[in-house]
Amino acid sequence: MVLLYSLVLLYFVGYVFGVFVVVMSFKHILNVLLGFEVMMISVYCGFCLLVGSGEVCLVGVLLAFSGCGASLGVGLLVSCIRGHGSDYVGGLSVYKC
């Protein structure tokens, strides 16, 4: 039982670390995307640990949405870099479009 609580605490710390990365490095889109992925992996691992083998379909749906979000983020990152030259958020402007 102590192992279960320590693993849940580890996944919670991973999620908080992901939030910290997103908040502290919001100037670059790539860092924000990496923070979101850390958060999703922590949620996924914690969900697998708590649910067990009972709801495999729900875990698969969560993983599919996570993959779709990651691919959408990478597509937006590539589009931003091609259009503006960098992933620095301070260089983006609505008036340039």
DARA-V854872 format. One record per residue. N is the residue number from 1. RES is the residue in one letter. SS is DSSP state (H for helix, E for strand, C for the rest). OMEGA is omega in whole degrees, -180 to 180 (999 if undefined). NEAR is the number of other C-alpha atoms within 12 Angstrom. Layout:
n: <N/N>
res: <RES/RES>
ss: <SS/SS>
omega: <OMEGA/OMEGA>
near: <NEAR/NEAR>
This chain:
n: <1/2/3/4/5/6/7/8/9/10/11/12/13/14/15/16/17/18/19/20/21/22/23/24/25/26/27/28/29/30/31/32/33/34/35/36/37/38/39/40/41/42/43/44/45/46/47/48/49/50/51/52/53/54/55/56/57/58/59/60/61/62/63/64/65/66/67/68/69/70/71/72/73/74/75/76/77/78/79/80/81/82/83/84/85/86/87/88/89/90/91/92/93/94/95/96/97>
res: <M/V/L/L/Y/S/L/V/L/L/Y/F/V/G/Y/V/F/G/V/F/V/V/V/M/S/F/K/H/I/L/N/V/L/L/G/F/E/V/M/M/I/S/V/Y/C/G/F/C/L/L/V/G/S/G/E/V/C/L/V/G/V/L/L/A/F/S/G/C/G/A/S/L/G/V/G/L/L/V/S/C/I/R/G/H/G/S/D/Y/V/G/G/L/S/V/Y/K/C>
ss: <C/H/H/H/H/H/H/H/H/H/H/H/H/H/H/H/H/H/H/H/H/H/H/H/C/C/C/E/H/H/H/H/H/H/H/H/H/H/H/H/H/H/H/H/H/H/H/H/H/H/H/C/C/C/C/H/H/H/H/H/H/H/H/H/H/H/H/H/H/H/H/H/H/H/H/H/H/H/H/H/H/H/H/H/C/C/C/E/H/H/H/C/C/H/H/H/C>
omega: <179/178/178/180/180/177/177/177/178/179/176/177/176/178/179/176/177/177/179/179/-180/-177/-174/-177/-178/-179/179/-176/-179/178/178/178/178/176/177/179/176/178/-178/178/177/178/-180/-180/177/179/177/-179/-176/-178/-178/-177/-177/-175/-178/-179/-180/177/177/177/177/179/178/178/178/178/178/178/179/180/176/178/179/176/177/178/179/178/179/-179/178/-177/-173/175/179/178/179/-175/-179/180/180/178/179/-175/180/-175/999>
near: <7/8/10/15/14/14/20/23/19/20/27/24/20/26/26/22/25/28/25/20/25/24/19/15/22/22/19/24/31/27/26/29/31/27/29/32/31/28/28/32/30/30/29/31/26/27/26/25/24/19/16/16/13/12/15/17/14/17/25/17/15/23/23/16/18/24/19/16/19/25/16/15/24/23/17/19/26/18/16/23/20/12/17/20/14/19/27/21/21/13/18/19/12/9/6/8/8>
